[in-house]
Amino acid sequence: MVWHPIIHSMSKTGVVVTRLWGLYPEPLYPGDQTAMTKIQNTIKADTQASLDTYLNSDDWASPDMDYFNMLPSGSYNFFAMEPVPETRMDRTVISILIRENNCPAGSAHLNHWYKHYNFDTKTGELLSLSDILADSQAYESLGLLVYNGTPEDCQTSELRELLTSNAWDSWNSHGPDDNPASWYFTQEGLGITYPPYEIAPYAAGSIHWMIPYDQLKDVLKEEYLSPKPMSLKGTVVDGEVVDGVSLTSSRNYIHCDGPSEDIDKLYHIKFSSSEIVYNVCVYDAGNGAFANNFYKRQPLATLSSLSPSTTLVVTCGPSAASDLTLLVRWTDGHNNERKELFHLDGEGTLTSDALP
């Protein structure tokens, strides 16, 4: 998976009034190229439609400046698309989850929701919830698993009772094809997510359930119950030779259009490998700060496999940062997990340190 940057600013009378930024995904996998192109085009078109909602809105593109002048200096409308770590990408499905954030200037708080994409890997078609359910009774059975389960980060029995009861009411008020919950596959099971306000107050945030595959044997069709890995294996690193795999890296800049003065260019780092490698994840290590919960952070880029004929491009920024540290994790051809830190200083010098 490669995540491409979105950066757009809009000004009126010399004042930045709207900023749109984030990342949108481009799945890459060894399979039917027609299906892959169809998936990529669907995501691109949907992303552009989301951006056009704001680019073509008078309230966002050309707002009332009398109102803006009453707000604190530096206020602006804000929209962002944030990637959620790759959920599942294999020979059966490609499942992607994106968090979208919306905050008009002067708002009391940020609004957010989740957008899910679940594609049939072989055809490139979007899957509906009806497509994956085993039979006509499975929708109710899945709702009961939500009702009888415990949402993630649920702290009290009273909150659990409120959330599960409201989720059950919402589930029964909708069918499988108009359910407001986002659903997505992971390596462990099926995720169900409700946005703020849908079944609980804003303060409760988004509500998440994870239902393991062993509880879904009579609910989902058999082909969706176990992840089916891709046939290729792969890795990633940079400027070093690791177990005979020579990896290289180069750095240049991406210049971004728009009137914004503080978002003018990004670090754009390319990774390549002389051999096919597997399950590549690149994280922002926070200028060398390596916390115990580091792997819970969202990756900057992921890729199921990297071969000598492909390049993994990682975009980081803005370039005003004095230095940059990335953690790269991958699996080698012998199924060993590898990881390495790469540090880019303000002078453009790249160094690396292997981690145990």
N, C-alpha and C positions, 0 to 999 in steps of 0.2 A: 504494500500500500504506500503510495506517495501522497503527501498532503501539500497542496499548492496554496500560496499566499493570496489573500484578498486584502487590498488596501485601497481605500477610496475616501477622499475628503471633499466636502462641498462648502464653499464660502459665499457670503453675501456682504456687500459693503466692506470687504476686507476682513471679515470676521468668520472664523471657521464655525459653521453651524451644525454640521453633521459629519460623523466619521463612521465608516463601515469597514470592518476588518475581520480577519479570521483565517481559517484554512478550510479548503474543500478537498475531498478525497478522490484519488484516481486509483482504483484497484488494478493491480497487475498480477497475472497468474498464468502458469503454463497450461493453456487449454484452447478451446475454440476461439479464434481471434475475432470472428464475427460477433459472438456472444459478448466477448470482453469489450469490443467497441460499442456495442449497444448499451452495456452497463455504464461505461464511461460517459457516453452522450446523454443518457438519462440523468445522471448526477449533475453534469454540467448545465443542462437545461433547467433543472430544478433549482440549482444554486443561483443561476441568473434570474429566474423568476422571483426568488426571495429578495435579491438585491434590487430588482426593478420596483418592488413594492415601495421601497424607500426612495430610490432615485427619482421615481415619477410622482412622488407625493409632495404637494405644495408645502405641507406642514414640516417636511424634512428638508426638501431641496431649496425652498424659498419661504422661510417662516416669517412671521410678523416680528420685525426687529424691535418694535416698541416693547414687546414682551421679553425678547432676549436681553434688551438693555436693562431690564429690571432684575435679571438673574445675576448671581455672582460671576465675576470675571472668569472666563475660561470655560463656561458652561457650553455644552453642545449636545445634540441628539447622538445616540450611540446604538449601534447594532453590531453584534459579533457572532461568529460561528466558531465553536470550539470542538475539536475532535475528542471523542471518547476512545480509550484504547481499543484496538482492533478486537472485535468480539469473536467472530468465526469466519474463516475463509478457507474453503476446501473444495473438493470435487462435486459437492452437492449444493452448497449455498455460500453466498458471500453476504455477510450480515454486518451492517455499519450503523453506528449510533452517533448522532451529532447533537450537541446542545446549542440552541440559539438563544441569544440574549438581546433584550430590547429595553432601552431606557431613554425616553424622550427627555429633553432638557427640562429641568425643574421638577422631575418626578420624585416621589417620596422614596422609591426603591426600584431596583432592577426587576424586570420580569424575565422569566426564562421558561423554556419548554424543550422537549426532545423530539427530534425527527429521526425516524428509523427507515433504513433501506434493507430489504431482504430479497436477494436476487437468486434465481435459479442459475447456477454456474454454467450449465450446459446450453441453456436457451437465451440467457440474458434477460428474461422476463422478471418483473417484480412479482413476488409472492404475496398473496393475501393470507390472512389468518385462516380462511376457509380452505385454502390450498394445502395447508400442512396438517389439518385436523384429521383424525382417523375415521370418524363417522359423524352422523348427525347429533349424537349424544355427547361428543367430545367437548363442545364449547361449554356446556354446563359443567362437565367434569373439570375442565381447566379453571373455571370460575370458583369451583369448590376448593381446588388446590390453593388458589389465592386466598380465599376466605379462611381456610384452615391453617394457612402458613403465617409466618411472622415477617413483616417488612424489615428490610435492612435498617440498622441504626435505630430500631424501635426501643426506647428506654424503659417504658412502663407498660403494665398490663392494660391500664386504662386507655393509653394511646393505641395499643394494638387493637383493642376492641373497637375503638372509634374508626380506625383506618380500615380494618377488615370488613366491618359492617357497611361502611360507605362504599368500599370497593365492590362488595357484593350487590348493593343496590344499583350502582352504576353499571355493573356487568349485566344484570338482568334487564336494564333499561335499554340496552343496545344489542345488536347482533355482532357476529364476528367481523363484518366488513365495515361497521361504523363505530366500533369501540374506540373511545378517546385515548385509551392507553397505548403507549408505544411498546412494541414487542420485538425481541431480537434474540438471536442465537449466541451462545458463548461456547467455550470448550466444555463447560460443566453442566449447562442446562439452558432453559428458556428464561429470559429476563422479561419482566413486566414492569413498566414505569408509568406513573401518573404525574402530570404536571401540577404545579401549585394551583390551588383553588378548585381542582376537579373533584377531589374527595376529602380535602382538608384545608384549613386556613393557610395563607401564604407562609406564615411563620414555620409551618411544618416542612416546607420545601417540597422537592419532588419525592415521591414515594416509590420505592423499588422493592420488587420481589425477585428472587432467583429460585427457580423450581428445577431441581436436579433431574437429569434424564431418566434415572431409575424410577421416578414417580410419574413419568410421562409415557410409559410403555403402551397403555391403552388409550392415550390421548392424542399423540402425534403419529403420523404415518411412520413406518419403520425406517425409511430412508433418512429421516431427520433426527433419529435418536442418537446417533454416534458420529462425531466428526470424522471425516475421511480425508486424511492428509494428502497434500499434493505429492506428485511423484518425484519432484526435484528437491534437492537439499542445498543449503546455502549458508553464507556468512557475511560479515562486514568488519572492517577496521580501517587503518589509515597509516600509510607511510612506514609500516613495519612488516617483518616477515614472521608470521605466527604458524608454527607447525607446517612449514613449507608453503603456506598460502601468502603470497605477496600482495599487499593491499596498498593502494595509492590514494592520495587526496590532493585536491587543488582548491583554491579559493579565488573567487571573484565577486563582483558586486552586481546586484539587481537594482536598477534605478526605477523608481515608482512614479507614475504620473500623479498629479494633484497639487493643490496649493498648500498642503500642509508643510509647515517648516520643520517639524521635528520628526517626521516620518519620510525620509528622503531616500534611504537605501538600506538594504539588508545584507547580512552575511549569507552567502549562498555557497554551501560546501558540498562537494561531490565525492562520493565514495564509490570505489570499484574493486573488483576482485579478479584474480587470475584463475580461480576455480569456482565452481558452483557451490554456493553456501546457502544457509537456511535460517528462517525465522529471525530476521534482522530487526532490531529495535534501537532507535536513537533517542536519547533523553537529554534534556538540559540539566546539567549537573550543578547549576547555580554557582558559577565561579568557584568550583572546587568543593562546595559544601556537599558532603556525601552523607545523608542521613540514613538511619536504619529503615525508615519507611520509604526509601527513595523509589522503589519499584512501583509504588502506588501512584506515582505521578503519571501524567499523561505523556506518551511519547511524542516527540516532534515528527517522527516518521517511522513507518514500519514497512517491511517488505517480506513476502513469503519466501522468495528465493532471489538470489543475486548471482548472475552468471557473467562471464567475461564480456558478453555482448550487451550488457545493461549497465546503467549507472543509477545509483541512489542519490537523489538531490535533497539536501536538508537545508531548509531556510530558517534562519535565526535572526533576530534583530529586535529593535532597530540597531544600526551600527554605531550609535552613540556610546554603546557599552565599551568599556576600556579593554575587556578581555572576555573570553568565552570558553566554557568547558563543557564537553559533551561526553556522555557515557554511551558506548556502543555495545550491545549484547547480540550474540548470534550463536547458532549451533553449527559445528563443523561436520564434515562428511562422516565422522565416526560417532556422531550423536553426542558429542561433548559440548557443554555450554561454555562459551567464551565471553569475556567482557574486557573492555579497555577504556581508559579515560584519554581524551584528546583535548589539549589546551591550546587555544589560539590567543596570543597576546595582542596588545595594541599595535605592535609593530608588524603583525602579520606572520610571526614565527609560530610554527606548529610543532608541538611536542606531544609525546604519548607515554602512558604508563599502563602496563598490563596489571590486571587485578586478579587475585586468587579466586 
